[in-house]
Amino acid sequence: MARIAVGGIAHETNTFSTLPTRLEDFRLRRGADLVGGPAWDELRARGHELLPLFAAHAMPSGKVERGAFETLLSELLDGLRASLPLEGVLLELHGAMEVEEIGDGETAILRRVREVVGPGALIAASLDLHANLAPALASEAGIIAAFRTAPHRDGALTVERVA
């Protein structure tokens, strides 16, 4: 029925930290690891095709180096282009990423994803519960859900809820 790409780039930036977040600070998950669980099984059972790209996460630290961000974003966008046409995109984000020379990382991601997938695709985003929800982020994403627990024990459930 629908082709849905899954991926994301997540980082919680502390702008007071002098330690930049580099490309090697991100951990990547790929493949079936991104689309495993009851909600995903239900989507497959309904005939939806899930296209896992990758999800990159780094521990909280200083601003993300622009080069690292651009490298990850380029890979995400290339994966989306290779997966077209798409009816949906699910992005695992944080909601508090600051990128050197760019600023709000999540809004930059959503705007670029929208450029690739076009106006007709539904974009859904999972966020941390203390995300900074920029109006531009909210205008680009059709579905947004955030963690509900602190400490965060419901990350996988939040992604499933968005799915």
N, C-alpha and C positions, 0 to 999 in steps of 0.2 A: 504494500500500500504506500508507505512513505519511506524515503531514504533519509536516515538521520545520522549525521556525523557527530562524533563525540570526542572532545579534547579540551585543552585548557592550559592556562599559565597562571599560577597562583603564587602570590607573595604578600606578606604583611610587612610593610615598610615602616621603619622607625626613622623619621627624618632627622632625628638628633644623633643617630649613630654615624660615626665616621667610617664605618666598615662597609664598603660597597658590596652589593650582591653581584657576584660574577657568574658567568655561564656554568662554571664547574660546581657552583653551589646548588644548582637545581638537580633534583632527582626526577627521572622520567619513568612513567609507567606507560606501557604500550599494549595493544592487542586485547585479548580476552579479559585481562585484568581490569579494563575500563568498563566493560559491559557484562559483568557477572552479578547475578542476584535475581531475586524474584521479580522486581519491576522490569528488568531487562528481559527475563524469560517471558513475561506477559506481553511485552511489546513484540517480541519475535512470534509468539503464538498468534498475535493479531495480524501477522503478515508484514510487519515492518522490518526493513533491512537496516541493521546497525553497522555503522562504519567507524570503528575505533581508530583514532589518529594517535594522539599521545596526550598525556597530562604531565606538566612540569610543575613541581612544587619546591620551594626553597624555604629554609627556616627564616624566621623574622630576623631582619638585619637592616642595614642602610639601603639607600636608594639602589635600584637595579641599574647596572651599567647599561647604557643605551645599546651598545653592541650586543650584549647578551640578550636583551629584550628583542632587538631586531632579528637576531638569529633564530630565536624560538618562534617569534611571530611569523617569520618567513616560512619556517617549516610547517606551522599550523595552516597558513594560507595556501601553501603548495598542496598540502593534503586535502584541503577543501576543494581547490580547483580540480584536482585529480578525481574527486568524488562526485562532481557535478553530473547531473542535476540533483539538488537536495531539496527536500521539503522542510527539513529541520536541522538545527545545530544545537547541541547541548554543550555548554562551556562550563568547566569547573574553574571558578575564579576565586579570589579572596574578597576583593572589594576595598583593599587599602594598599594597592601597589603604586609606588611613585617611581618614575623612571627618569634618569638624568636627561635633561634637555627636552623632555616630553611632558612630564607631569603625570596625570592620572592614567595609569596603565590600563585599567579595565575599559575605560571609555575608548582609548586608542584601539584596543583589541576589538571591541564591538563595532566600532565604525569601520575598521578594515574588513572584518568578517562580513558585515552588511554589504560592503562594496563587492565582495566576491560572490555571495550567495543571492544577492538581489533582494528586492522589496517583498517578494512573495514568500520567502522562507521564514519559518518561525525560529527565532533564536531564544533559547532558554538558558538561564544562568543560575548556578548555585553559588552562594556567597557565605562568608563567615558571618556570625551573628553581630559582630561589631564593624561591619563593612561601612564604608563611606559611600552612600548611594547617591551618586551624581545624577542630576536630571537627565543628562545626555545618555547615561547608561540605562536609565529607566525607559527612555524613549526608544532605544534600539532593541531592547529585549522584550519579548512578548510574555515571558514567564520568568519570574525571579523568586527564588526561595533561599532562605538562610538557615544556618544551624540554629537549633533551639536550645542547646545545652552548653554549659560552661562548668567544668572543662568540656571540650568538644568530644562528644562520644557519638554524635549522630551525623558525621560527615557522609558516610555511605548512604544512610537513610535520606539525607537531604538531596543527594544526587538522584536517588531513586524517586523521591517526591517530585523533583523537577522533571524527570523522565516521564 
